Amino acid sequence: MSLRMTQNYTYEILVILSILPNICPFQPMQLLDTAAYLKNIDFKPKSIFIVHEKLERSLPKHSHTKGQLTYVEGGIAYIYIENKTYIIPARHYVWIPGGREHYLNVRNAATVTHNLYFYTEDDHLDPFYQKLGIYPVNSLLFEMLVFAENWTGTVEKKDPGYHFLVAIKDILPQLSTKSFPIALPTTSNSRLRPIVLYLSQNFAQPLTLENLASRFGMGERTLSRLFQSTMSISFLQYLKLLRTVKAIELIMLDDKSTTEIAYLTGYNSLAAFSKAFFQLTNIRPSDFGKKD
């Protein structure tokens, strides 16, 4: 995105921000039960539907016609789609194309999710809207999303603020060019599930393919092939991903040093932890979660 385009967007948005408080007072929305929530998303296909929540909620697997932007604040949310668990850290958002079956899980009542469901009639104009992606939120998008808290429920073209919300959707392809890469595979395989559960509970321990295979009564080669054939990932890569997810969870709690987190996630040195974390996220653990 060019500097001039960014400046133009910023100027237009600031103008909108300056006049909207006088014409669009915030109207709080009653907390929806799950069935009502899902029904209301697509109730008016050409509208924008908005829900802001600060609670633990685990929606069942579902899909909707509208595209979804979910911004996470103050913690981590998880999205499960196509046998993978995607982690959405604070100060990031996920874009879910319309029609993709998924479910979202928030495990901490202190985590706030801002959910904007957009019409899809123009999504064919940009490939961005056809792809699942998790992206960092820069300062411009952050301010726009914060101001979007002035609306809840269904917002139609005739309503004040509709064009401001449209601007959020329109600016996403220009601002979101690099997706956050952390996706942890899941499995329903009866042989591999207990092994994956064991790893999730013991990720801080010294773990090798040899001792894991021995614990579950199979050969190293058999276990290696099971990871690869079932989840299309090697044991070592899965373990590295798992430890990175757990490290991100600890980083977002903001009560431990990077060195402490390194040892709590199974690394025997800060250098080894930092190297592995950077290889997967392209961000140093000490910089992760910082505002731009």
C-alpha positions in Angstrom: 0.0 0.0 0.0 1.5 3.4 -1.0 2.1 6.2 1.5 -0.3 8.4 -0.4 -3.1 5.7 -0.3 -2.5 5.3 3.4 -2.7 9.0 4.0 -5.9 9.3 2.0 -7.5 6.5 4.0 -6.3 8.0 7.3 -7.7 11.5 6.4 -11.1 10.1 5.3 -11.3 7.9 8.4 -10.5 10.8 10.7 -13.2 12.9 9.1 -15.7 10.1 9.7 -14.5 9.6 13.3 -15.0 13.3 14.0 -18.6 13.5 12.9 -20.0 10.1 13.8 -20.2 10.5 17.6 -22.9 13.2 17.1 -25.1 11.1 14.9 -24.6 7.5 16.1 -24.7 7.1 19.9 -23.7 3.6 21.1 -26.7 1.3 21.7 -25.8 -1.7 23.9 -26.9 -5.1 22.6 -28.5 -7.7 24.8 -26.3 -10.8 25.2 -27.5 -13.3 22.6 -27.8 -17.0 23.3 -25.9 -19.2 20.8 -28.8 -20.1 18.7 -29.9 -16.5 18.3 -26.4 -15.4 17.6 -25.9 -17.8 14.7 -29.4 -17.1 13.3 -28.8 -13.4 13.2 -25.6 -13.5 11.3 -27.2 -14.1 8.0 -30.6 -12.7 8.8 -30.1 -9.7 6.4 -27.5 -10.8 3.8 -26.6 -7.3 2.6 -26.1 -5.9 6.1 -23.2 -6.0 8.5 -23.7 -7.9 11.8 -21.6 -7.0 14.9 -21.1 -8.6 18.2 -18.6 -7.6 20.9 -18.2 -10.1 23.7 -16.2 -10.5 26.9 -16.9 -14.0 28.1 -16.0 -17.6 27.5 -17.9 -18.9 24.6 -17.5 -22.0 22.4 -19.7 -21.8 19.4 -20.6 -25.2 17.8 -19.3 -26.0 14.3 -21.1 -23.8 11.9 -20.9 -21.8 8.7 -22.5 -18.7 7.4 -22.8 -16.9 4.1 -21.2 -13.7 5.4 -17.4 -13.2 5.7 -16.2 -12.9 9.3 -13.6 -10.6 10.9 -12.9 -11.5 14.5 -10.5 -9.2 16.4 -9.0 -10.6 19.7 -8.2 -8.3 22.6 -6.6 -9.2 26.0 -5.8 -12.9 25.4 -6.1 -15.6 22.9 -8.9 -17.2 20.9 -8.8 -20.4 18.9 -10.4 -21.3 15.7 -10.9 -24.8 14.5 -11.3 -25.4 10.8 -10.4 -28.3 8.4 -8.7 -30.4 11.1 -6.4 -27.6 12.3 -6.4 -25.4 15.3 -5.5 -21.8 14.5 -4.3 -19.5 17.3 -5.5 -15.9 17.2 -3.3 -13.9 19.6 -4.3 -10.5 21.1 -3.8 -7.6 18.6 -4.5 -9.9 15.7 -7.7 -10.7 13.7 -8.9 -13.6 11.7 -10.7 -13.3 8.4 -13.0 -16.3 7.7 -14.5 -16.4 4.2 -18.2 -17.0 3.8 -19.2 -20.6 3.7 -16.3 -22.1 5.6 -17.3 -24.5 8.4 -15.5 -23.6 11.6 -15.9 -23.0 15.3 -14.3 -20.5 17.6 -13.3 -21.0 21.2 -12.5 -18.4 23.9 -11.2 -20.0 27.1 -10.7 -16.9 29.2 -13.5 -14.6 30.3 -11.1 -11.7 30.3 -10.6 -12.0 26.5 -12.7 -9.7 24.4 -13.7 -10.6 20.8 -15.0 -8.1 18.3 -16.9 -10.0 15.6 -17.9 -8.2 12.4 -19.8 -10.2 9.8 -19.8 -8.7 6.3 -21.9 -9.1 3.2 -20.1 -11.1 0.4 -21.6 -9.7 -2.8 -18.3 -8.0 -3.8 -15.8 -10.5 -2.3 -15.0 -11.9 -5.8 -13.3 -8.5 -6.6 -10.2 -9.3 -4.4 -8.7 -12.7 -3.6 -8.0 -11.6 0.0 -11.6 -12.3 0.9 -11.5 -15.9 -0.4 -8.7 -17.0 1.9 -8.6 -17.8 5.6 -5.9 -15.7 7.3 -4.8 -14.4 10.7 -3.2 -11.0 10.6 -1.6 -8.4 12.9 -3.6 -5.3 13.6 -1.7 -2.0 12.9 -2.4 1.3 14.6 -4.8 2.5 11.8 -6.9 -0.7 11.8 -6.8 -0.8 15.6 -8.4 2.7 15.9 -11.0 1.8 13.4 -11.9 -1.4 15.2 -12.0 0.4 18.6 -14.5 2.9 17.1 -16.6 0.1 15.6 -17.5 -0.7 19.2 -20.1 2.0 18.8 -22.3 -0.5 16.9 -23.8 -3.8 17.8 -26.3 -6.0 16.0 -27.4 -5.4 12.4 -26.2 -2.4 10.6 -27.8 -1.7 7.2 -27.0 0.7 4.4 -29.5 3.2 5.6 -28.0 3.3 9.1 -25.5 5.9 10.4 -22.0 4.3 10.5 -22.6 1.8 7.7 -20.1 3.4 5.4 -17.5 3.6 8.1 -17.8 -0.1 8.7 -17.6 -0.7 5.0 -14.3 1.2 5.0 -12.9 -1.4 7.5 -13.7 -4.2 5.1 -12.4 -2.3 2.1 -9.0 -1.5 3.7 -8.2 -5.1 4.8 -6.4 -6.3 1.6 -4.1 -3.3 1.7 -3.2 -3.5 5.4 -3.1 -7.3 5.7 -0.4 -8.7 3.4 1.3 -11.2 5.8 -0.6 -13.9 7.6 0.3 -15.2 11.0 1.5 -18.8 10.3 0.6 -20.8 13.5 -1.8 -23.6 12.8 -1.7 -26.8 15.0 -3.0 -29.9 13.3 -5.7 -31.9 15.1 -6.7 -35.5 14.5 -9.5 -38.0 15.2 -7.2 -41.0 14.6 -7.7 -43.4 17.6 -4.1 -44.3 17.7 -2.7 -40.8 17.5 -5.2 -38.9 19.7 -3.9 -40.2 23.1 -0.4 -39.4 22.0 -1.3 -35.8 21.0 -3.1 -35.5 24.4 -0.1 -36.7 26.2 2.1 -34.2 24.4 -0.3 -31.3 25.2 0.0 -32.2 28.9 3.8 -32.9 29.0 5.2 -30.4 26.4 7.6 -29.0 29.0 9.3 -32.4 29.5 12.2 -33.7 27.5 10.4 -35.5 24.6 11.9 -37.6 21.9 10.4 -39.8 19.2 12.2 -42.8 20.9 10.7 -42.3 24.4 7.3 -41.4 23.1 7.2 -44.5 20.9 8.3 -46.7 23.8 5.6 -45.2 26.1 2.8 -46.0 23.6 4.2 -49.4 22.6 5.1 -48.9 19.0 8.3 -48.5 17.0 9.9 -45.2 16.2 9.4 -45.6 12.5 5.7 -46.5 13.0 5.0 -43.5 15.1 6.9 -41.2 12.7 4.8 -42.5 9.8 1.6 -42.1 11.9 2.3 -38.4 12.4 3.2 -37.9 8.7 0.3 -39.8 7.2 -2.4 -38.6 9.6 -1.5 -34.9 10.1 1.0 -34.3 7.3 3.6 -33.1 9.8 6.7 -34.7 11.4 6.8 -35.4 15.1 9.5 -32.8 15.7 7.6 -30.1 13.7 4.4 -30.9 15.6 6.2 -30.6 19.0 7.8 -27.3 17.9 4.4 -25.9 16.9 2.8 -27.1 20.1 5.5 -25.5 22.3 5.2 -22.3 20.3 1.4 -22.2 20.9 2.0 -22.8 24.6 4.7 -20.1 24.6 2.3 -17.6 23.0 -0.3 -18.3 25.7 2.3 -17.6 28.4 3.5 -14.5 26.7 0.0 -13.1 26.6 -0.4 -13.6 30.3 2.4 -11.1 30.7 3.6 -12.4 34.1 6.7 -14.3 33.2 10.1 -13.4 31.6 11.1 -14.8 28.2 13.7 -16.9 29.9 11.1 -18.5 32.3 8.8 -19.2 29.3 11.7 -20.9 27.4 12.2 -23.4 30.3 8.4 -23.8 30.9 7.9 -24.9 27.2 10.7 -27.5 27.2 13.7 -25.6 26.0 17.0 -25.8 27.8 18.2 -22.4 26.8 16.8 -19.0 25.9 18.8 -19.0 22.6 17.2 -22.3 21.5 13.7 -21.1 22.4 14.1 -17.8 20.6 15.5 -19.5 17.5 12.6 -21.9 17.3 10.0 -19.2 18.0 11.4 -16.9 15.3 11.5 -19.7 12.7 7.8 -20.3 13.1 6.5 -16.7 13.7 9.1 -14.4 12.2 9.0 -12.5 15.4 11.3 -12.6 18.4 9.4 -13.8 21.6 10.5 -10.7 23.4 8.8 -8.6 20.7 5.7 -10.7 20.4 2.5 -8.9 21.3 4.0 -5.4 21.4 2.0 -2.6 19.8 3.5 -1.2 16.5 
